[in-house]
Amino acid sequence: MRRQSGIVGDAIARSPPFVVGRLSLIHDDCLRWLEAQPNHSVHAVVTDPPYGLVEYSAIEQEKLRRGKGGVWRIPPSFDGAKRAPIPRFTVLTATDLDVLEQFFATWAQRLLPALVPGANVVVASNPLLSHIVAGARSRAGLERRGELVRLVMTMRGGDRPKHAHVEFADVSVMPRSMWEPWLLFRKPLDGRVQDNLRKWGTGGFRRISASRPFGDVIASLPTRPSERRHAPHPSLKPQAFLRRLVRAVLPLGCGVVLDPFAGSGSTLAAAEAVGYDSVGIERDQAYFIMATRAIPSLAAMRINGD
């Protein structure tokens, strides 16, 4: 449990909310914040949480910011390009995994009352940990609705055995990761889908066009350097991907999108760009400050297809 210090349950000195356009960013712990929210006040969730919790503990974040690594793998620069750090989830202990499951079960339990019936909950995950996170949310009462695949080449996997790369030159310890899972959940409906849509405005996904439904596989490039310059967060997702996803989660284009792990605010920026109301919660003060600076620039960016 010691390694989880700084993630849940401890007091934080909160900064004033950041409000611009149709979004609000709040500096708080999401579990505490959710407890205070009125029932039926959130229409969708899109979030990229700390996959293993350990990597966003105060101890590991301090190591990351000093360039010491810790649980984070810090790739070397290549041709002058500085690549984003990557958390190493294979180092998690059995205790870490138990804490992970408990945290996301508690999070789902506190989230449920705030959701309207039929609200979509879309959560980024990792192939090594998604089964734990998905099980915790299902047991809390959210309906599993499938999985969205973000097709993207990452830096995970593909490496030869450490200290034996010459001896086993034709061996990769793990496959090179070429996709990212986003878990799809829904709060149970109030009646039939059409009844729920009429009453709550939720219960499905917004189509891309009249002839093209929203699909569960999205081809995606890595986050552009121009976006990382505004928001140098280690888990920053590209606006092109987020805008497509955020637009889809409100089937009638109305409601409030919540990101309870807001990070650099990229989900809020995407919601602002597509014209949705949104609320983000971020407990880390450094990332909260980063988000207040990054959101306006990210939201204003022109993306192919906009």
HELIX and SHEET records of a PDB file:
HELIX    1   1 ARG A    2  GLN A    4  5                                   3    
HELIX    2   2 CYS A   30  GLU A   35  1                                   6    
HELIX    3   3 VAL A   54  TYR A   56  5                                   3    
HELIX    4   4 ALA A   58  ARG A   65  1                                   8    
HELIX    5   5 PHE A   89  VAL A   91  5                                   3    
HELIX    6   6 ALA A   94  LEU A  111  1                                  18    
HELIX    7   7 LEU A  112  ALA A  114  5                                   3    
HELIX    8   8 SER A  130  ALA A  140  1                                  11    
HELIX    9   9 VAL A  193  TRP A  200  1                                   8    
HELIX   10  10 PRO A  225  HIS A  230  1                                   6    
HELIX   11  11 GLN A  239  VAL A  249  1                                  11    
HELIX   12  12 SER A  266  VAL A  274  1                                   9    
HELIX   13  13 GLN A  285  ALA A  300  1                                  16    
SHEET    1   A 9 PHE A  18  VAL A  20  0                                        
SHEET    2   A 9 LEU A  23  HIS A  27 -1                                        
SHEET    3   A 9 ASP A 277  GLU A 282  1                                        
SHEET    4   A 9 VAL A 256  ASP A 259  1                                        
SHEET    5   A 9 VAL A  42  THR A  47  1                                        
SHEET    6   A 9 LEU A 115  ALA A 124  1                                        
SHEET    7   A 9 TRP A 179  ARG A 186 -1                                        
SHEET    8   A 9 GLU A 143  LEU A 151 -1                                        
SHEET    9   A 9 VAL A 217  ALA A 219  1                                        
SHEET    1   B 2 TRP A  72  ARG A  73  0                                        
SHEET    2   B 2 ILE A  86  PRO A  87 -1                                        
END                                                                             
